[in-house]
Amino acid sequence: MTATAATPLPVTAADIEAAAARIAGRVRRTPVVDSGAGSFGIDASLSMKLELVQHTGSFKARGAFNTLLSSDVPTSGVAAASGGNHGAAVAYAARALGHQADIFVPETSAPAKIARIRAAGARLHVAGTRYADAAEACARHREETGAMDIHAYDAPGTIAGQGTVALEWLEQLPDLDTVLIAVGGGGLISGCALWLAGKVRVVAVEPEGSCALHAALEAGEPVDVPVDSLAADSLGARRCGDLVHTICAAHVDQSLLVTDEAIRNAQTRLWTELQVAAEPGGATALAALTSGVYRPAPGERVGVLVCGGNVALDSIVTG
């Protein structure tokens, strides 16, 4: 799937390096654990990057801090539309830097994510049943108030910030061959793919019922897709952005789809085998391995990004 971008990209590896320096001390250096051969029913040992222990429970704090620290924030503050994780991260970063935040979420956002947004002191607005509804309400608010937009995925500052995950991962484990990364809107995989280009294979993993990037790569451009998945509150983008598509068309090596059943199984196995409580979106990359959709070659060093952990524990144990 790898292609050559026709024009220079507005986000580069140098931007990711600058973002890492900018957000140092504001975000956690998250751990990598070796699952051990035989874990999850897989012969190979996996490198699990536990980004779910990041501030606010997901990788999103990286992009939020990078955007705010590299911008002139108006007195009206910042506004963001989110399925939950992005909003929690923006709220957290805004409070840390002394800015007001207005966060717009759909009714389907998980209670754990809404609780994080409220705990961070943001003004919470519940708008509609889909992420697209929240995004429309957020856009109206920005027009009325002049608040600064922090896009969840299709913005250079967001993508560069999320790319620091891959920069950090390779520092911790420089011998990776392949990484599997879950995709919603695509900001995380875009940043990681930029940093890993030419060094590590990057595999995108999406739910069958929410696959904006997969559809865009097949169509050759972003297209609207239906959103109906267990992981929709974090991976529920109706359409990937133009910048995301351009980067991923150039640097993502493979795009895979997994069922909700496979995601639920991976989520349960993360808890039973590693005592890691991941939300469905956080377990989606692993689902490609546990379901057999992705099969490592003999000796292949595979990394799995566990990207989010905003979930009620009883939903995993009883699910």
C-alpha positions as CSV (number, residue, x, y, z in Angstrom):
1,M,0.0,0.0,0.0
2,T,3.0,2.3,0.5
3,A,3.0,5.1,-2.1
4,T,5.1,8.2,-2.7
5,A,3.4,11.5,-1.8
6,A,3.1,13.8,-4.8
7,T,3.8,17.0,-2.8
8,P,5.7,17.7,0.4
9,L,3.6,17.0,3.5
10,P,2.8,19.8,6.0
11,V,4.0,17.5,8.8
12,T,7.5,16.1,8.9
13,A,9.7,14.0,11.2
14,A,11.4,17.3,12.3
15,D,7.9,18.5,13.5
16,I,7.6,15.3,15.5
17,E,11.0,15.9,17.1
18,A,10.0,19.5,17.9
19,A,6.8,18.3,19.4
20,A,8.6,15.8,21.6
21,A,10.8,18.6,23.0
22,R,7.8,20.9,23.4
23,I,5.7,18.5,25.4
24,A,8.5,17.0,27.5
25,G,7.5,17.1,31.1
26,R,3.9,17.6,30.2
27,V,3.2,14.0,29.2
28,R,4.2,10.6,30.5
29,R,6.8,8.4,28.9
30,T,4.6,5.3,28.7
31,P,5.9,1.8,29.3
32,V,6.5,-1.0,26.9
33,V,6.0,-4.6,28.1
34,D,7.0,-7.8,26.5
35,S,4.0,-10.1,26.5
36,G,6.2,-13.3,26.4
37,A,6.0,-16.0,23.8
38,G,2.6,-17.9,23.8
39,S,0.6,-15.0,25.3
40,F,-2.7,-14.4,23.6
41,G,-2.4,-17.7,21.8
42,I,0.4,-16.3,19.6
43,D,3.8,-17.9,19.1
44,A,5.6,-14.6,18.8
45,S,6.3,-12.3,21.7
46,L,4.7,-8.9,21.4
47,S,5.9,-5.5,22.4
48,M,2.9,-3.8,24.0
49,K,3.1,0.0,24.2
50,L,0.8,0.9,27.0
51,E,-0.3,4.4,26.0
52,L,-3.5,3.9,27.9
53,V,-1.6,5.0,31.1
54,Q,-1.0,8.4,29.5
55,H,-2.7,11.4,31.2
56,T,-6.5,11.2,30.7
57,G,-6.2,7.6,29.7
58,S,-5.1,7.8,26.0
59,F,-2.4,9.1,23.7
60,K,-4.5,12.2,23.0
61,A,-2.8,14.4,25.6
62,R,0.3,14.5,23.3
63,G,-1.5,16.2,20.4
64,A,-3.4,18.5,22.7
65,F,-0.4,19.8,24.5
66,N,1.6,20.2,21.3
67,T,-1.2,22.2,19.7
68,L,-1.7,24.5,22.7
69,L,2.0,25.1,23.3
70,S,2.6,26.0,19.7
71,S,-0.4,28.4,19.3
72,D,-1.6,31.8,20.5
73,V,-4.8,30.8,22.4
74,P,-7.5,33.5,22.4
75,T,-9.1,34.8,25.5
76,S,-12.3,32.8,24.5
77,G,-10.3,29.7,25.0
78,V,-10.4,26.4,23.0
79,A,-13.1,24.2,21.7
80,A,-13.0,20.6,20.6
81,A,-15.4,18.0,19.3
82,S,-14.7,14.5,20.5
83,G,-16.0,11.0,21.1
84,G,-14.5,11.4,24.5
85,N,-10.8,10.8,24.6
86,H,-9.8,13.9,22.6
87,G,-12.1,16.1,24.7
88,A,-10.6,14.8,27.9
89,A,-7.1,15.4,26.7
90,V,-7.9,19.0,25.5
91,A,-9.7,19.7,28.8
92,Y,-6.7,18.4,30.8
93,A,-4.1,20.3,28.7
94,A,-6.1,23.5,28.7
95,R,-6.5,23.5,32.5
96,A,-2.8,22.8,32.9
97,L,-1.9,25.8,30.7
98,G,-4.6,28.1,32.1
99,H,-7.1,28.2,29.3
100,Q,-10.9,27.7,29.2
101,A,-12.1,24.7,27.2
102,D,-15.5,23.9,25.8
103,I,-15.9,20.2,24.8
104,F,-18.6,18.9,22.6
105,V,-19.5,15.1,22.7
106,P,-22.2,12.9,21.3
107,E,-24.7,11.1,23.5
108,T,-22.8,7.9,22.8
109,S,-19.7,8.9,24.7
110,A,-18.7,6.5,27.4
111,P,-19.5,7.7,31.0
112,A,-15.8,7.2,32.0
113,K,-14.8,9.7,29.3
114,I,-17.5,12.2,30.2
115,A,-16.3,12.0,33.8
116,R,-12.8,12.8,32.8
117,I,-13.9,15.9,30.9
118,R,-15.9,17.2,33.8
119,A,-13.1,16.4,36.2
120,A,-10.7,18.6,34.2
121,G,-13.0,21.6,34.6
122,A,-14.1,22.0,31.0
123,R,-17.6,23.1,29.9
124,L,-19.2,20.0,28.6
125,H,-21.8,20.1,25.8
126,V,-23.7,16.9,24.7
127,A,-24.8,17.3,21.1
128,G,-26.6,14.7,19.0
129,T,-26.0,11.0,18.7
130,R,-22.9,11.0,16.5
131,Y,-19.5,12.5,16.5
132,A,-20.5,14.5,13.4
133,D,-23.3,16.1,15.4
134,A,-20.9,17.2,18.1
135,A,-18.5,18.5,15.5
136,E,-21.2,20.7,13.9
137,A,-22.2,22.1,17.3
138,C,-18.6,22.8,18.1
139,A,-18.1,24.6,14.8
140,R,-21.1,26.9,15.6
141,H,-19.6,27.6,19.0
142,R,-16.3,28.6,17.5
143,E,-18.0,30.9,15.0
144,E,-20.0,32.6,17.8
145,T,-17.1,33.0,20.3
146,G,-13.8,33.0,18.4
147,A,-12.6,30.0,20.4
148,M,-9.6,28.2,18.9
149,D,-10.3,24.8,17.3
150,I,-8.2,21.8,18.3
151,H,-9.1,19.1,15.8
152,A,-9.1,15.5,17.0
153,Y,-7.0,14.2,14.1
154,D,-6.7,16.1,10.9
155,A,-4.4,18.9,11.9
156,P,-0.6,19.3,11.8
157,G,-0.1,20.0,15.5
158,T,-2.3,17.1,16.5
159,I,-0.5,14.7,14.1
160,A,3.0,15.8,15.2
161,G,2.1,15.4,18.8
162,Q,0.7,11.9,18.3
163,G,3.8,11.0,16.3
164,T,5.8,11.3,19.5
165,V,4.4,7.9,20.5
166,A,6.4,6.3,17.8
167,L,9.5,8.4,18.5
168,E,9.4,7.2,22.1
169,W,8.6,3.6,21.2
170,L,11.6,3.2,18.9
171,E,13.9,4.7,21.6
172,Q,12.6,2.0,23.9
173,L,12.7,-0.8,21.4
174,P,14.7,-0.1,18.3
175,D,14.5,-3.5,16.8
176,L,10.8,-3.5,15.9
177,D,9.8,-4.9,12.5
178,T,6.1,-4.1,12.5
179,V,3.6,-2.1,14.6
180,L,-0.2,-2.5,14.7
181,I,-2.1,0.6,15.4
182,A,-5.9,1.1,15.8
183,V,-7.4,3.9,13.7
184,G,-10.4,6.2,14.2
185,G,-9.9,9.5,12.5
186,G,-6.2,8.7,11.8
187,G,-4.2,11.3,13.7
188,L,-2.3,8.7,15.7
189,I,-1.4,6.4,12.8
190,S,-0.5,9.4,10.6
191,G,2.0,10.7,13.1
192,C,3.4,7.3,13.9
193,A,3.7,6.4,10.2
194,L,5.6,9.6,9.5
195,W,8.2,8.8,12.1
196,L,8.5,5.1,11.3
197,A,8.6,5.5,7.5
198,G,11.4,3.5,6.1
199,K,12.2,1.9,9.5
200,V,9.2,-0.1,10.6
201,R,6.2,-1.5,8.8
202,V,2.9,0.1,9.9
203,V,-0.4,-1.8,9.9
204,A,-3.7,0.0,10.4
205,V,-6.4,-1.9,12.2
206,E,-10.1,-0.7,12.2
207,P,-13.4,-2.2,13.2
208,E,-15.5,-3.5,10.2
209,G,-18.3,-1.2,11.3
210,S,-16.1,2.0,11.5
211,C,-13.4,2.0,8.8
212,A,-13.0,5.6,7.5
213,L,-9.3,5.1,6.7
214,H,-9.7,1.7,5.0
215,A,-12.4,3.1,2.8
216,A,-10.4,6.2,1.9
217,L,-7.4,4.1,0.9
218,E,-9.6,1.9,-1.3
219,A,-11.3,4.8,-2.9
220,G,-8.2,6.9,-3.3
221,E,-9.8,9.8,-1.3
222,P,-11.7,10.4,1.9
223,V,-15.3,9.1,1.8
224,D,-18.1,9.0,4.2
225,V,-18.7,5.6,5.9
226,P,-21.4,4.3,8.3
227,V,-20.3,4.1,11.9
228,D,-21.7,1.1,13.9
229,S,-19.1,-0.6,16.2
230,L,-18.4,-1.5,19.7
231,A,-15.4,0.9,19.5
232,A,-17.3,3.8,17.9
233,D,-16.8,6.1,20.9
234,S,-13.1,6.2,20.2
235,L,-12.8,4.9,16.6
236,G,-16.0,6.4,15.2
237,A,-14.9,8.9,12.6
238,R,-17.4,9.1,9.7
239,R,-14.7,10.3,7.4
240,C,-10.9,10.6,7.6
241,G,-9.3,13.9,6.9
242,D,-7.5,14.9,3.7
243,L,-4.1,15.3,5.5
244,V,-4.6,11.9,7.2
245,H,-5.4,10.2,3.9
246,T,-2.3,11.8,2.2
247,I,0.1,10.7,4.9
248,C,-1.4,7.2,5.3
249,A,-1.5,6.6,1.5
250,A,2.2,7.3,1.5
251,H,3.4,5.5,4.6
252,V,0.9,2.9,5.9
253,D,1.9,-0.5,4.6
254,Q,-1.3,-2.5,5.3
255,S,-4.9,-1.8,6.3
256,L,-6.9,-4.5,8.1
257,L,-10.5,-4.9,9.5
258,V,-11.6,-6.8,12.6
259,T,-15.0,-7.7,13.9
260,D,-16.6,-6.3,17.1
261,E,-16.5,-9.9,18.4
262,A,-12.7,-10.0,17.9
263,I,-12.3,-6.6,19.6
264,R,-14.3,-7.8,22.6
265,N,-12.2,-10.9,22.8
266,A,-9.0,-9.0,22.7
267,Q,-10.2,-6.6,25.3
268,T,-11.1,-9.5,27.7
269,R,-7.7,-11.2,27.0
270,L,-5.8,-8.0,27.8
271,W,-7.4,-8.0,31.2
272,T,-7.1,-11.8,31.9
273,E,-3.5,-12.2,30.6
274,L,-1.9,-8.8,31.5
275,Q,-4.4,-7.2,33.9
276,V,-4.7,-4.3,31.4
277,A,-8.1,-2.6,31.3
278,A,-8.4,-1.3,27.8
279,E,-11.4,0.3,26.1
280,P,-12.6,-1.4,22.9
281,G,-10.6,1.0,20.7
282,G,-7.5,0.3,22.8
283,A,-7.9,-3.4,22.2
284,T,-8.5,-3.1,18.4
285,A,-4.9,-3.4,17.3
286,L,-4.4,-6.6,19.3
287,A,-7.6,-8.0,17.9
288,A,-5.9,-8.3,14.5
289,L,-3.5,-10.8,16.1
290,T,-5.8,-12.7,18.4
291,S,-8.3,-13.2,15.6
292,G,-5.7,-14.3,13.0
293,V,-6.4,-11.4,10.6
294,Y,-2.7,-10.6,11.0
295,R,-0.2,-13.5,11.3
296,P,3.4,-12.6,12.1
297,A,6.2,-14.2,10.1
298,P,8.7,-16.4,11.9
299,G,11.0,-14.2,14.0
300,E,9.0,-11.0,13.2
301,R,9.2,-8.5,16.1
302,V,5.7,-7.1,16.4
303,G,4.6,-4.1,18.4
304,V,1.0,-3.5,19.5
305,L,-0.2,-0.1,20.6
306,V,-2.8,-0.2,23.4
307,C,-4.0,3.3,22.9
308,G,-6.9,3.9,25.3
309,G,-8.1,2.8,28.7
310,N,-11.2,4.8,29.5
311,V,-13.6,2.0,30.3
312,A,-15.6,0.7,33.3
313,L,-13.9,-2.5,34.5
314,D,-17.1,-4.4,35.0
315,S,-17.8,-4.0,31.3
316,I,-14.7,-6.1,30.6
317,V,-15.2,-8.7,33.3
318,T,-18.8,-9.4,32.6
319,G,-18.6,-8.7,28.8
